[in-house]
Structures are given as structure tokens and as C-alpha cells.
Amino acid sequence: MDTDTDRPLSFTLRSAMMCRQKSLLIGLCLVIIAINCAMVLFVIPKASSYLGRSYNVSVYADGYDQLAANLAEGNGYRFYPDSAKTLLREPGYPMVLAAIFVAFGNNFTLVQLTNIVLAVAVAYLMTRTARTLSASRIVVLGSPLLFLFHPETLIAESRGGVEMLFGLLLMLYIMAVTRAIRTGRWPDYLVSGAVLGLTLVVRSTPILFPAVLLVYLLFVERRKVAAFRNIGVMVMAMFLVLSPWIVRNYLLTSEFVPTASVLGVSAQAGLYLSTHPTIGNAMVDTEASQERNRLARQLGYQFKPGYYQYFYSSADEVAFSHYLFQRVMEKYKNFPLLFLRTVVRNLFNFWCGGKTWKSVAIDAVIQFPLVILAATGVVACWRNGQLSAAAPLTLLIIYIVGVSLPILAQARYSAPLIPFLSILALKGLAPDRRASHDASRNWEETAAVSC
């Protein structure tokens, strides 16, 4: 039996051990971040000399730097000072770049460091999301490590692209949606809709995901009355956040454009890649852009040629996008097997579609085992009665892959999904049945109270 004098001593020892463990954990986290920085800033650029043009490393993607530079210089949201204001890209990431340019100039190292900070934030949020599925340290601590040192993540951190910011917002959205489904309270759906709106300002891919959630709530969770109300609240909040962008686009074009005008370009590129198959897509993608330039000239538009067509009228930009999309849909309507072939090719390209045969092979070796392990994680959640907890991130993965299949898919599109795949993959490797049962029971009790 402990004496009164022993209790303060044992309490002091426990406190000292906890402080030591906390210090070790903080030190380990700092080491991990330092290694990640070294990989992104030094190792990946060195490796790119071996990989050649297989990956776009240490460059800006999709003209984001042009948009940011014009914003920073006060020229408005356009690719060139003399071209029209554009709707071609969502404004979220260019605005972040513009803030960096204004504060520090066009310093690419600072852009990479920003990506690293975003990736570390994603890793931290992953630990919280993983705890809803498992108490296993392998899942909770291992999945962020798998994400941080996954080659697709490291490459995304090393370039000026949207993937890290988009991935962070997707993680925040899934956390908000998971909480909303668990509680069933409309204020939580309001918050999740606001987060979704912010996500769409960066990239518009998830805009139809509320419809997927509605189907899930109706037929799986069976919350029929509450489902329509809650998803309606989510969609209203989403459009409220998007409203400044929508109003701006309407004033420019007299059309309702809630996201970006890139759909026609993407559809044309996807069709061209499907009808001109090759292992790598660098040359074929360039040929697709040359065809767009030719079509724009035939239609009599005034524009600057390039991979994208930079118009002198915002309305012309939207009209050309509509033309390209309708042209592609007409082609698929006349040749259904071509559409099926495009979907099958895009299913492959989403995970490992690259510029050269080397990048395709490397991506295939890295990505397909992770996807298979993530599928086993979904099965483990189903067997452990955790389907409700795993449903939001699983549905999001399926949705983002699905909406890419009829249009265009490239391996970099999968980068924002690596956090969710990592959690599910390690869940499949280290299922914690006891903890899973407890988590499932808590989820069901909370849902029952909310209903």
C-alpha cells in the first residue's frame, strides 16, 4: 500500500515520464519535418536530373505563377497583362501565390516551404481522422509518415501546384462531414458546407459530392427527412462562400459559372489522349493543345496561342470551352465504345498516367499496392462495423476518381487522395478489432441520439 509520502513521489515520476515522452515526440516530429524538407529541397531536385522530364519538379504548374504575378502587380486575375480576365482556373491557389510574391517576391523556395507547411498540417489532421477508425499507433502515427514520405507527396511539395492546398482543404472537409454525419446537427452541416466552398475556390472537383452524401444518408444511414434538410444547408453554405466568384464571373460573361471554365479544355485533352494512345503523354498532350489552337483560329477567336488559349474576351473563353465540351460529347454519343475506352484508360491514368514510360512504370509500382491496401482497409472497416466512420473518406476517393474518368486523368490528380489512402491502407494492415468495436458503438450511440 502506498503511503502519503509515496504518492507525491509517484506523481512526480509519472509527470517526469510524461514530459520526457512529450519531449521525445516533439523532437521526433522536428526530425521528420527536417527530413521532409531535405527531400523536397535537395533530394528530389537532384533525382529529377536522373528522371529527366518524367516529372515537373521545381516548376510552376498550369500557369498559376502567371495568374499570381498579375494579381501581385495589380493587373487583375489574368494570364497576361493584355489578355482578358480569366475564369480558366479557380482563384484560391493563385491568391496564395500572389500573397507570397507581394511579401517576398517570386521566390520558389518559399513556395516549396509553403507546400511543406501545408503537408505537415495535413499529417497532423490525419492523426485525428485516423483515431476515428483505430486506436492502433501503426494507423494513427504510421499513416501520416506514409503520406509525408510518399513519392507523390514529395513531388507535389517540390512544385508550384495546387495539390497540397487542395489536399489540406479536403482533409478539413472530410473531418467536418464526418462530424456532421455523426451528430446529425444542421449547424455541423453548415460548417462542412462552408469548408466545401473554400475547397471549391481552390479546385472545383468536389462540387457534386453533396449529391453523393445525400444518396448515402438516404439509403445507408436512412435519415430521410434530416438528409434533405442537412444537405440543403450544406449546399447553401457552399454557394454562399462561392458567391463572390460567381458574381464576378457573371459580370464578365453574363453566364452562371460557379467554378472554372477549364472543363472543355480538359474534355478535349482527354479525348485526344484516348484517340492517340501512347505510354507517356508529353508529346500527345502538346499535340492536343495545338489542335485547340487550330480550332480557335477556325472559329475566328482573337487569342494568344499556347497550351491554353488566352482570349481577349472573357465571354469568348467561356464560349470556346462550351464548344469544346459539346464537340467531345457529340463524339462520345456517336461512338460509345470510344467513351468506354476513354474511361478505362483514365482509370489507369489517374494513378499512373505520366509524361514518359519511366514515370508511368514508377507510378504503377508505387500507387497500385497502396490502392489495393486501401481497399483491404475498407473491407476491415466493414467487417468491424465501422462503415459509417469510414464512409465519408471512402466515398470521396471513389467520387474524385469517378468524376475524372469521363474527362481527363493524370497521376498528379491522385496526390490529394494520398492521406485518405494512407489511413485506409494501414487500417487494413493493422486492424484493431477491440478499438474498432468501441468506436462503432460510440458512433451508433451518437447517431441514435441525434436522430
Summary of the structure (lengths in Angstrom):
residues: 451
radius of gyration: 23.8
end to end distance: 48.5
largest distance: 93.0
contacts: 1536
relative contact order: 0.12
helix: 78%
strand: 1%
